[in-house]
Amino acid sequence: MMLADTTSQLLTIPPLENGDKLTRAEFERRYHAMPKLKKAELIEGVVYVASPLRIKSHGEPHAYIMAWLGTYVAATPGVGFADNTTVLLDADNEPQPDALLRIEQGGHSRITEDDYVEGAPELIVEIAASSASYDLHEKLKVYRRNGVQEYLVWRVYEHQFDWFRLNEGEYVQLEANSDDIVCSQVFLGLWLDKAALLAGNLAKVLAILQQGLSTPENKLIFLCKVTIEHTADFK
């Protein structure tokens, strides 16, 4: 009887569909009623349901990012990371970023009693098809407004990688230093050889990261001078 009641209850809850305009509470109610659904997001009150993911355009790039961040976390106490984890940002936004990096104590996010991330992680990464993706439009604005300090977007089909840093309320693009390395301005030693990443050379990506991790802290700021190229102009 209990199983029948549960089934009947689930059948009365409408499914999540792309384009639905919902409150966060209603989004969560429908999402919880669809246990087989792997990824759905609420961005500015609008539902986005992920399509099946291909390996070369998403799965493999995603794995590279997780290997890079995981190596950093393994060597950096007090920093946590997560893969495809729901983030409770505000009343209209509940994204599920591809990857995030957060300061565990004294950072801008926390873990709720029911095991969700609440608040803005310091760094978020998204794997996007192109600059037309909502990752560089609606999501960028949401992350900027909620104070995500660094936002990284891998535009796979365009063979580009954007690294944005929040500066006086706006996202600005960080460019590589004289050694062609981009350095986080929030997480000391988090270095990225973008060319190696885009070429699929994970070994070099991790070797450059190890250089950043092994560089004495008093030299990091000097070595990681970056150029702030321009304010993010994706509309």
ABEGO torsion letter per residue (X at the ends): XAAAAAAAAAAABBBBBBGBBBBAAAAAAAAAABAABABBBBBGGBBBBBBBBBAAAAAAAAAAAAAAAAAAAAABBGBBBBBGBBBBABAABBBBBABBBBBABGBABBBBAAGBBBEBBABBBBBBABAABAAABAAAAAAAAAGBABBBBBBAAAGBBBBBBBBGGBBBBBBBBAAGBBBBAABBGBBBBAAAAAAGBAAAAAAAAAAAAABBAAAAAAAABBBBABBBABX
